[in-house]
Amino acid sequence: MSATVLIPMDPSAVSQAALRPGLSLAGQLGMPVRLLSVVEREADRAERETVLRGLLASRGLNDGLVEVISHPTVPEGILKTVRAAPEDPVVMATEARSVVGEAVVSSVAGQLLRQSHRPLLLAGPELADEWSGPIRTVLVCLDGSPLSEAMLEPAVTFARSIGADLRLIQVLRPRFGQGGDTGEWVYLRRLADHLPEQYGIQANWDVLHGKDVARAVVDYSALIQGAVIAMTTHGRTGLQRVVMGSFAREVVHTARSPVLVLRPDESFEKE
């Protein structure tokens, strides 16, 4: 099968939020979309396929693809399909949860993040109704750590593939008793200066300020038309059940823009 933009979804309104960024990305890449859905019973496949084809038809998408598979576990069924298409961009919706210890992302998106180690473009619960693309700017969140910098190469690849601008951002908390901004831009400037040599791409950069780092990123992204926020997350598994770090959770939960999230391999899993 040729490359597609893969959108795992079910008939729920939450799930359908992925269609806007997914369709925008597909248009920019010149790829068809492929709606992927997993049902636990073989008998439910035909009905699910009819629903998803109706969603595509309502948007005038005659070249969209629908794939419904049966699998006893929905996350594992989706993960199996995603792994079989390593070059396909994946776009998913997420849902908010308020229970202490639970991740903001759904169990399906969380499992994909933990096990695929590939970027996912997530549409959070606060994705603006007016967001429709095209994606014009990729905002890469950095904090000086190797973990955050692991997002650079995937973000460069993503931005280049769709002709979007790349912008490096860092949020600094206020320091009382110290005046001016001397030197606060050195880190981002250094990274931006090395990007042409490393990846053959130029990037702008901007230093943000705020006590609430996630809020500063979300508010900044809301001012930029066609923005996508890009970040890494650490996350834990097992009894702790945290799929994302607190910063990434808060950004995905509140962002008015889609968020490109990557959980790197275990070498970055130190708190």
Secondary structure as GFF3:
##gff-version 3
##sequence-region A 1 271
A	DSSP	beta_strand	5	8	.	.	.	ID=ss1
A	DSSP	alpha_helix	13	16	.	.	.	ID=ss2
A	DSSP	alpha_helix	19	29	.	.	.	ID=ss3
A	DSSP	beta_strand	33	39	.	.	.	ID=ss4
A	DSSP	three_ten_helix	42	44	.	.	.	ID=ss5
A	DSSP	alpha_helix	45	58	.	.	.	ID=ss6
A	DSSP	beta_strand	65	70	.	.	.	ID=ss7
A	DSSP	alpha_helix	74	83	.	.	.	ID=ss8
A	DSSP	beta_strand	90	93	.	.	.	ID=ss9
A	DSSP	alpha_helix	107	116	.	.	.	ID=ss10
A	DSSP	beta_strand	120	123	.	.	.	ID=ss11
A	DSSP	beta_strand	137	141	.	.	.	ID=ss12
A	DSSP	alpha_helix	146	149	.	.	.	ID=ss13
A	DSSP	alpha_helix	152	162	.	.	.	ID=ss14
A	DSSP	beta_strand	165	172	.	.	.	ID=ss15
A	DSSP	alpha_helix	186	199	.	.	.	ID=ss16
A	DSSP	beta_strand	204	209	.	.	.	ID=ss17
A	DSSP	alpha_helix	213	222	.	.	.	ID=ss18
A	DSSP	beta_strand	227	232	.	.	.	ID=ss19
A	DSSP	three_ten_helix	238	240	.	.	.	ID=ss20
A	DSSP	alpha_helix	246	254	.	.	.	ID=ss21
A	DSSP	beta_strand	259	262	.	.	.	ID=ss22
A	DSSP	three_ten_helix	266	268	.	.	.	ID=ss23
###
